[in-house]
Amino acid sequence: MKVIIVGGVAGGASTATRLRRMNEDAEIIILERGEYISFANCGLPYHIGDVITEREKLLVVTPEKLKQTSNIEARVRHEVVSIDRKKKTVKVRDLSSGREYTESYDKLVLSPGASPLIPPIEGTNLAGVFSLRSMADMDRIRDFIAAQKPPRAVVAGGGFIGLEIAENLQRRGMEVTIIEMLNQVMAPIDYEMAAMVHQHLDFKHVRLALGDGIQKITQDQALKVTLQSGRTVATDLVILSVGVRPESVLAKEAGLELGVKGAIKVDSHMLTSDPHIYALGDAAAVAHIISGKEVNLPLAGPASKQARIVADHICGRDVAFAGVQGTSIVKVFDLTVASTGLNTAQLKELGLPFQNALIHASNHAGYYPEASPLAIKLLFSPEGKIYGAQIVGLEGVDKRIDVIATAIRGGMSVYDLEKLELAYAPPYGSSRDPINIVGFLAGNILRGDLKTVDWDAVDTLDRSAYTLLDVRNPEELTIGMIEGAINIPLPELRARVKEIPRSKKVLVYCQVGQRGYFASRILTQHGLDAANLNGGYKTYSHAVCQQSNFDTFEHTTINSREEIREIPPFNPADANQFTVDACGLQCPGPILKLYNKTKEVQPGDVITVRATDYGFTSDVKAWADRTGNKLISLDSADGTITARIQKGAEKKAEAATGSMSQDKTMVIFSGDLDKAIAAFIIANGAASMGHKVTMFFTFWGLNILRKSKPPKVHKNFIERMFGFMMPRGTEKLTISQLNMGGAGTAMIKGIMKKKNVSPLSELMQSALDNGVVIQACQMSMDLMGIKKEELIDGIDVVGVATMIDASDDSNATMFI
Ligand code: FAD
């Protein structure tokens, strides 16, 4: 039997060697257009970045070695240019000599791979513009870098190869910009998971333009990349990595049937529409094991498994390829990003009903050094069938994605994930592994123990029907809150459950979802209709914040990491230095540890925090901004984040940690009834949303606070006259316009009664009951001769400074 194999890398070389193991007598010839067989394409970006320093290591097998060890003939620089199916021959061109010849076959195997897509735009042929598929491409890129020493690079495409290239070019000292047409990088994962990657790229000082494609590349002195938005990027090197296309021209011209994306259609034995020709790898269209649909999946793992099927089938074994599920993994700087199965967009397109569970858990026991968080999103059917999973984290991503990939292959359900007994010792995992936890969450959802709301539903939620409840501790709120949420820390929830209106549904959230789940269970058992925010505030805040950072960096040349931050003129030698080791703690642990440290040290002191939770990189920025502390530097090495913070002015830091920035301050100057009613309606509304409200009454506004029947107080003549002329208390106030000798005021009071609006006295009492701070201005009281005893109970008599202090801590001060 004579077998000709077209393409001698992942699929082709594996087919050849398996074939030899199964059949000693077969004549096996590999025809490879390129210079090498069996090279490690997956390692190419890492040789560009000098991570893999020795080029030879990428060459797994040479033709000589293959001949020697497997008696396989591999002809490099030999291109198959056509197939004659009737005669069962291929026409081959020797690229070194130009000679053409024919070669007969009994069985033909097509493993020609996929070629990089080159967008049909101006400038792709300019010097300095490359794509990466082969050793030759890699050599050209490396030579260019060695000769030109380009300081800037643009990578078009935020897929896994683009991200790998970006990281490796940055390793070579380049300022890297990624241009991605979609609104996210890494299309196989969902948006909120990709959002974590966007934040990480930003943290690593990679410029990222999302939702923008390359329009053209031009050259003046340097290269200029013009984007579809009209924005431009000056650069010295461009790598096009916008996808690949199956190399199926040979098959098409031979009349073989093509399938999805123009890939070669095959049956379960990897046989094409010709019973003597097989196809596999990037060039073939295969079945997806979950959707059952035909897909083209350009990954090395499936190619090598298909090779085994092809070889065995050629040897007469009745074997079949079960299909692909799309398990993939990529390193993006410190992060590992992995996925398997179907994502949300694919499930929606297929019209399959599904739910999802999103957790943030530690890769191993939190008390063991260097624990770091994993975000796991699991997608599943209403019956519990696992559709897919996506994981982002620093450590332990690979083993978790492989467990779920195996579970999918084995037809296991989310209920099986709950039961899996996985290896545990503190350095490796937890007694409840993240896989178990995501299984528990999915099981809770399916059993009806927990309702969830996804991050993207929050902003469109009917707020009149929902109370948003933040159950984090007050010091965590400095990281940020969802607009309009009220805060009742989880430990206080049982005692304060009556504060939550029963007439509304409750959307609970905490930082990562676990305490929100506990709170949801408490509320549900108290008869409230509660749902938990899937993935907590961490997922929400990553997804709703700015994703592209292109504009942020637009006017900045980044020559070094330090330059993109404004460094305050301070000499670290002058400051006392403190350290906080927050490694292994999950968000908000590092922030809380930092916060506690700031309470111990003096303004100007510098605290160096080491953490392994990469969420800390964005949290610490937000925390420092809101608390008046200064983030001096933020960096990472070997998965450990190091932040240096200089403590700011004492007062600011304390105020911010004690109050939410949603506080409101009102200055009530007017004593008009309508204005007083408006003021108390606003105050009660703000208080019911959990905002701290301070009302400062001054001048005529003090009349609102006067008792209708005050006790006797000592006053001089002028004070008595003043007191006599001014209205005493809410009943005596009149409206500012259309009073008409009191008729207008009476009308307003009548309408308020009819419309069930509480009278002013009740609005005031309810404000006091809701915790609104009512302050009377001491200075105005002195001027107008009003004594404290004449004012209603429950209020404070204060100076202006107290009001200013409250105003400083507020995000709005109203003057009425
Ligand atoms: P290939 O391995 O590409 O081999 C096809 C060969 O056929 C080529 O050498 C080509 O020259 C030759 N050929 C084509 N036409 C002819 C012809 N007419 N005559 C003779 N020879 C011909 N996958 C992963 O799973 N993980 C990774 O981390 C990963 N990283 C990657 C990084 C890079 C930079 C690239 C380019 C790919 C990466 N891949 C990765 C994808 C993986 O390499 C492919 O899925 C896999 O190599 C496909 O195997 P194949 O045999 O179908 O094609």
Residues whose N, C-alpha, C, O or C-beta is under 5 A from the ligand:
A	BS01	FAD	V6 G7 G8 V9 A10 G11 G12 L31 E32 R33 G34 N41 C42 L44 P45 H78 E79 V80 S111 P112 G113 A114 L132 R133 I161 L280 G281 D282 A283 P298 L299 A300 G301 A303
